[in-house]
Amino acid sequence: MADPNSELAAQLQFEVPHAARIWNYWMGGKDNFQSDRAAGEAVAEVYPEIVVMARQSRRFLIRAVRFLAAEAGIRQFVDVGTGLPTMENTHETAQRVAPESRIVYVDNDPMVLVHARALLANTTREGATTYVHADYHDPEKILAEAAKTLDFRQPVAVMFMGVLGYEPDLAVVRSIVARMVEAAASGSYLVLWDGTDTSPAVVDGADKLVESGGVPYILRSPAQLAECFEGLTMVEPGLVPITRWRPDNPDAKAIDAYGAVARKP
């Protein structure tokens, strides 16, 4: 029988920059290679704020999940496109508030799968943490697999954290988000953030990523991101730079990344 870890290792392509590993590098992680660091540095040269964005994105996740668990009473989370684990992952934040929380991570990255196997051991006795190896272009598979851990008849938090720019067609993005939200019960929430085309520098950074061999990432306007929340009720303060969504620091500087949390009626 083939060793699944060997098969996964063969897919990692250390010499090719990889989005999850580049992001891990920007966040100060160690799960990256020279090709990833080179691409990350190339982007940071023209857009130094990318490092701030990476780290602030995790702080936004922490605040959003903490709100959902502590104030909204959510006990089920599906984190689509989770990426490599770093600090304060979704299950850690949720289960710290409510140990019985159940979390499903979703990603199609073989390196994320390797790390997920270790990550899943770090969970509470009362709750559950599982991983689904799937692409977000296949929401039916995600929903079917997640339903083995989550009860979609009860409210669920559906999370897309800085990943939807890998799909160039906004109509496809909206359909993916809509299908996930449609499957969730009334009282569920959508949590979404993404990079925005709100400065020339961030657009230059996206171009440099492609030049460095990275996968193209489509930056959208805040108005385009707002379309993903159609039919939902946004939690205050609405769709704002992620540094300004219920910040720990009220003087937080705006960055080229917008996010929101919204409730399904």
LUMDREN-149625 format. One record per residue (C-alpha): residue in three letters; z, y, x. Coordinates in steps of 0.5 Angstrom, whole numbers, plus 500, padded with zeros to 3 digits. Each point is the difference from the previous one (the first is absolute). Layout:
# residues N
+------+-----+-----+-----+
| code |  zz |  yy |  xx |
+------+-----+-----+-----+
|  ALA |   Z |   Y |   X |
...
+------+-----+-----+-----+
This chain:
# residues 265
+------+-----+-----+-----+
| code |  zz |  yy |  xx |
+------+-----+-----+-----+
|  MET | 500 | 500 | 500 |
|  ALA | 498 | 507 | 503 |
|  ASP | 506 | 505 | 501 |
|  PRO | 499 | 505 | 495 |
|  ASN | 503 | 505 | 505 |
|  SER | 495 | 498 | 505 |
|  GLU | 495 | 502 | 495 |
|  LEU | 503 | 506 | 498 |
|  ALA | 500 | 502 | 508 |
|  ALA | 493 | 499 | 500 |
|  GLN | 498 | 505 | 495 |
|  LEU | 505 | 506 | 503 |
|  GLN | 494 | 502 | 505 |
|  PHE | 505 | 504 | 505 |
|  GLU | 494 | 504 | 503 |
|  VAL | 498 | 503 | 493 |
|  PRO | 504 | 506 | 498 |
|  HIS | 504 | 498 | 493 |
|  ALA | 502 | 504 | 495 |
|  ALA | 507 | 497 | 499 |
|  ARG | 501 | 500 | 507 |
|  ILE | 498 | 507 | 501 |
|  TRP | 505 | 502 | 495 |
|  ASN | 505 | 496 | 503 |
|  TYR | 499 | 504 | 506 |
|  TRP | 500 | 507 | 497 |
|  MET | 507 | 498 | 497 |
|  GLY | 503 | 498 | 507 |
|  GLY | 499 | 492 | 499 |
|  LYS | 499 | 495 | 505 |
|  ASP | 495 | 495 | 496 |
|  ASN | 494 | 503 | 503 |
|  PHE | 495 | 499 | 506 |
|  GLN | 496 | 505 | 505 |
|  SER | 494 | 501 | 495 |
|  ASP | 504 | 502 | 495 |
|  ARG | 504 | 505 | 504 |
|  ALA | 494 | 503 | 503 |
|  ALA | 497 | 501 | 493 |
|  GLY | 507 | 503 | 497 |
|  GLU | 500 | 505 | 506 |
|  ALA | 493 | 502 | 499 |
|  VAL | 501 | 502 | 493 |
|  ALA | 507 | 503 | 502 |
|  GLU | 496 | 504 | 505 |
|  VAL | 496 | 504 | 495 |
|  TYR | 506 | 499 | 494 |
|  PRO | 507 | 500 | 503 |
|  GLU | 503 | 500 | 493 |
|  ILE | 497 | 493 | 499 |
|  VAL | 507 | 497 | 503 |
|  VAL | 504 | 505 | 496 |
|  MET | 496 | 497 | 494 |
|  ALA | 501 | 493 | 502 |
|  ARG | 508 | 501 | 500 |
|  GLN | 500 | 504 | 494 |
|  SER | 497 | 495 | 496 |
|  ARG | 505 | 495 | 501 |
|  ARG | 505 | 505 | 498 |
|  PHE | 496 | 501 | 494 |
|  LEU | 501 | 493 | 499 |
|  ILE | 507 | 500 | 501 |
|  ARG | 501 | 506 | 495 |
|  ALA | 496 | 497 | 495 |
|  VAL | 502 | 493 | 500 |
|  ARG | 508 | 502 | 500 |
|  PHE | 498 | 505 | 494 |
|  LEU | 497 | 494 | 496 |
|  ALA | 506 | 495 | 502 |
|  ALA | 505 | 505 | 499 |
|  GLU | 498 | 505 | 494 |
|  ALA | 494 | 496 | 497 |
|  GLY | 504 | 493 | 500 |
|  ILE | 494 | 497 | 502 |
|  ARG | 501 | 493 | 503 |
|  GLN | 493 | 497 | 502 |
|  PHE | 495 | 503 | 505 |
|  VAL | 493 | 498 | 502 |
|  ASP | 498 | 504 | 506 |
|  VAL | 492 | 499 | 501 |
|  GLY | 498 | 501 | 507 |
|  THR | 507 | 500 | 503 |
|  GLY | 497 | 500 | 508 |
|  LEU | 505 | 498 | 505 |
|  PRO | 507 | 500 | 499 |
|  THR | 504 | 506 | 504 |
|  MET | 506 | 503 | 498 |
|  GLU | 503 | 500 | 493 |
|  ASN | 495 | 496 | 496 |
|  THR | 500 | 500 | 493 |
|  HIS | 504 | 494 | 499 |
|  GLU | 505 | 502 | 504 |
|  THR | 501 | 507 | 496 |
|  ALA | 500 | 497 | 493 |
|  GLN | 504 | 494 | 502 |
|  ARG | 505 | 505 | 503 |
|  VAL | 501 | 504 | 493 |
|  ALA | 499 | 493 | 496 |
|  PRO | 501 | 494 | 504 |
|  GLU | 496 | 496 | 494 |
|  SER | 494 | 504 | 501 |
|  ARG | 493 | 496 | 501 |
|  ILE | 495 | 502 | 504 |
|  VAL | 493 | 497 | 501 |
|  TYR | 496 | 503 | 506 |
|  VAL | 492 | 500 | 500 |
|  ASP | 496 | 500 | 506 |
|  ASN | 493 | 497 | 503 |
|  ASP | 502 | 501 | 507 |
|  PRO | 501 | 493 | 504 |
|  MET | 505 | 504 | 505 |
|  VAL | 504 | 503 | 494 |
|  LEU | 501 | 492 | 497 |
|  VAL | 502 | 498 | 507 |
|  HIS | 506 | 506 | 500 |
|  ALA | 501 | 498 | 492 |
|  ARG | 502 | 493 | 502 |
|  ALA | 506 | 503 | 504 |
|  LEU | 501 | 506 | 495 |
|  LEU | 501 | 496 | 494 |
|  ALA | 506 | 497 | 503 |
|  ASN | 504 | 507 | 500 |
|  THR | 501 | 500 | 493 |
|  THR | 506 | 499 | 495 |
|  ARG | 503 | 494 | 497 |
|  GLU | 500 | 503 | 493 |
|  GLY | 492 | 503 | 501 |
|  ALA | 494 | 497 | 502 |
|  THR | 494 | 503 | 505 |
|  THR | 494 | 496 | 500 |
|  TYR | 493 | 502 | 503 |
|  VAL | 493 | 499 | 497 |
|  HIS | 494 | 500 | 505 |
|  ALA | 495 | 503 | 496 |
|  ASP | 495 | 506 | 500 |
|  TYR | 501 | 506 | 495 |
|  HIS | 493 | 499 | 498 |
|  ASP | 503 | 494 | 496 |
|  PRO | 505 | 502 | 496 |
|  GLU | 499 | 494 | 495 |
|  LYS | 503 | 496 | 506 |
|  ILE | 505 | 505 | 502 |
|  LEU | 503 | 500 | 493 |
|  ALA | 499 | 492 | 499 |
|  GLU | 504 | 499 | 507 |
|  ALA | 505 | 505 | 499 |
|  ALA | 502 | 498 | 493 |
|  LYS | 503 | 494 | 503 |
|  THR | 505 | 504 | 503 |
|  LEU | 500 | 506 | 495 |
|  ASP | 501 | 500 | 492 |
|  PHE | 494 | 505 | 498 |
|  ARG | 503 | 500 | 493 |
|  GLN | 506 | 505 | 503 |
|  PRO | 499 | 506 | 504 |
|  VAL | 497 | 500 | 507 |
|  ALA | 498 | 505 | 505 |
|  VAL | 493 | 500 | 503 |
|  MET | 499 | 503 | 507 |
|  PHE | 494 | 502 | 503 |
|  MET | 503 | 503 | 507 |
|  GLY | 494 | 504 | 504 |
|  VAL | 495 | 494 | 499 |
|  LEU | 495 | 502 | 495 |
|  GLY | 496 | 504 | 505 |
|  TYR | 497 | 493 | 502 |
|  GLU | 496 | 500 | 494 |
|  PRO | 494 | 506 | 500 |
|  ASP | 499 | 500 | 492 |
|  LEU | 505 | 503 | 496 |
|  ALA | 498 | 497 | 494 |
|  VAL | 502 | 493 | 503 |
|  VAL | 506 | 503 | 502 |
|  ARG | 502 | 502 | 493 |
|  SER | 498 | 494 | 498 |
|  ILE | 504 | 496 | 504 |
|  VAL | 506 | 504 | 499 |
|  ALA | 499 | 500 | 493 |
|  ARG | 500 | 493 | 499 |
|  MET | 506 | 499 | 504 |
|  VAL | 504 | 505 | 495 |
|  GLU | 497 | 497 | 494 |
|  ALA | 503 | 493 | 502 |
|  ALA | 507 | 503 | 500 |
|  ALA | 505 | 501 | 495 |
|  SER | 501 | 507 | 496 |
|  GLY | 505 | 504 | 505 |
|  SER | 497 | 497 | 506 |
|  TYR | 498 | 505 | 506 |
|  LEU | 495 | 502 | 504 |
|  VAL | 501 | 502 | 507 |
|  LEU | 494 | 503 | 504 |
|  TRP | 499 | 504 | 506 |
|  ASP | 494 | 501 | 504 |
|  GLY | 497 | 505 | 506 |
|  THR | 496 | 506 | 497 |
|  ASP | 495 | 504 | 503 |
|  THR | 504 | 506 | 499 |
|  SER | 499 | 503 | 507 |
|  PRO | 494 | 500 | 505 |
|  ALA | 504 | 497 | 506 |
|  VAL | 502 | 493 | 495 |
|  VAL | 492 | 499 | 499 |
|  ASP | 499 | 501 | 507 |
|  GLY | 505 | 495 | 501 |
|  ALA | 497 | 495 | 496 |
|  ASP | 493 | 501 | 503 |
|  LYS | 504 | 498 | 507 |
|  LEU | 503 | 494 | 497 |
|  VAL | 493 | 497 | 498 |
|  GLU | 497 | 503 | 507 |
|  SER | 506 | 496 | 504 |
|  GLY | 498 | 493 | 496 |
|  GLY | 504 | 501 | 494 |
|  VAL | 499 | 498 | 493 |
|  PRO | 498 | 506 | 496 |
|  TYR | 505 | 503 | 496 |
|  ILE | 498 | 505 | 494 |
|  LEU | 504 | 506 | 499 |
|  ARG | 500 | 503 | 493 |
|  SER | 502 | 506 | 496 |
|  PRO | 507 | 500 | 497 |
|  ALA | 496 | 501 | 493 |
|  GLN | 496 | 494 | 502 |
|  LEU | 507 | 496 | 501 |
|  ALA | 502 | 503 | 493 |
|  GLU | 495 | 496 | 497 |
|  CYS | 504 | 494 | 502 |
|  PHE | 506 | 502 | 495 |
|  GLU | 496 | 501 | 494 |
|  GLY | 504 | 498 | 494 |
|  LEU | 506 | 500 | 504 |
|  THR | 506 | 505 | 500 |
|  MET | 502 | 502 | 507 |
|  VAL | 507 | 501 | 502 |
|  GLU | 502 | 507 | 502 |
|  PRO | 497 | 503 | 505 |
|  GLY | 494 | 497 | 498 |
|  LEU | 494 | 499 | 505 |
|  VAL | 502 | 504 | 507 |
|  PRO | 500 | 499 | 507 |
|  ILE | 504 | 494 | 502 |
|  THR | 505 | 504 | 504 |
|  ARG | 501 | 504 | 493 |
|  TRP | 502 | 494 | 496 |
|  ARG | 507 | 500 | 498 |
|  PRO | 501 | 502 | 508 |
|  ASP | 507 | 499 | 504 |
|  ASN | 498 | 506 | 503 |
|  PRO | 498 | 506 | 495 |
|  ASP | 496 | 504 | 506 |
|  ALA | 496 | 494 | 501 |
|  LYS | 493 | 502 | 502 |
|  ALA | 494 | 498 | 496 |
|  ILE | 495 | 495 | 503 |
|  ASP | 493 | 497 | 499 |
|  ALA | 503 | 495 | 496 |
|  TYR | 501 | 500 | 492 |
|  GLY | 504 | 495 | 496 |
|  ALA | 504 | 499 | 493 |
|  VAL | 504 | 496 | 496 |
|  ALA | 498 | 499 | 493 |
|  ARG | 502 | 496 | 494 |
|  LYS | 496 | 496 | 495 |
|  PRO | 502 | 502 | 493 |
+------+-----+-----+-----+
